[in-house]
C-alpha cells in the first residue's frame, strides 16, 4: 500500500516536473486571453525545428495547462475553417491573437492581414483590431502572405514588403473530398474516406499539408501518387518529387493521419501538391475497383 502511494507520488511529481520543464524551456504562458511566447527564438523553434511528435505534445500541454479562448474551441468561425490544420488553431485565440515577446499579432483571414502592435498599445487599440480597422499609425498591417516575422526582425514596414524580398507570397488554397467506401462490394458498413490537401498562410505561420481519414476496417489507404514541390519566398526550390503506392494509414481510424510537407515562419512563393488516396481491399491489394480521391493544389509551379 505504501509502495503504491510512493509510486503514485513519484509519477505525479514526474508529470508536474515534465510540464514545468516544457513551459520553462519554451517560455509559454497566457496573457490577455492569448498565448504568449517570451522569446521569438522559441516561437521559431516550435515552427521550424519541432518534430510532429513534439507539436502533438505541445498541443496536449496547452490544452491541459493553458486557459484561454483557443481558436480550436470555435469550430464554426470563418477563421477556424480557413486556418484549421491540427496545430495553429491551438496557438491563436478565437480572434486570431498571439503574443511573441513585446508584440501582439492578429491573424485576420477575413481581411487578409496580419496586424502587429506593441503590447503597451494593445488595450487602446484592441477594439479597432477586432473590427479589422488598421488605420492607426501604431498598427503595422502586413499581408498574410508576407514574411511578417522576417520583416519584424529587420524592422521593415508593410509598405516596403516588396523591397524586403521582391517576390509575392503564394496565396492559400485547399481541396477536400470524401468517398463512400461501401462501394462497390463491401460486405460490412465501411463508411467514408475523407482527404484534404491544404496550404495555410497566416503571416507568422505557413504550412503545406495533406491529411486522410479512413473509416473502413476492410481497407488500407495508400498514397497512389504524390508529386510534391515548393519554393520558399526568396529562398531555395524543392523540386517536385514523386512516390508511388505507399501505405498511408491502417484500417478503421477515426482520426486524421497528417503529412507535413512544409512547416515554417517563412512563406512559400510557389507550391504543388497532388495526392491520390486509394482505399485498397486489405485482402486483395491488386483489386482494380478500389475507390480513391484525387486531390491537388498548385500555385506558381
ABEGO torsion letter per residue (X at the ends): XAAAAAAAAAAAAAAAAAAAAAAAAAGBBBBGGBBBBABAAAAAAAAAABBAAAAAAAAAAAAAABBBBBAAABAABAAAAAABAGAAAAABBAAGBBBBEABBBBBBAAAGBBBBBBAAAAAAAAAAAAAGBAABAABBBBBAABBAAAAAAAGBBAAAAAAAAGBBBBBBBBBBBBBBAAOAABABBAEBBBBBBBBBBAGABBBBBBBBBBABAABBBBBABBBBBBBBBGBBBBBBBBBBGBBABBBGBABBBBBBABBBABBBABBBBBBBBBBBBAABAABAABBBBBBBBBBGX
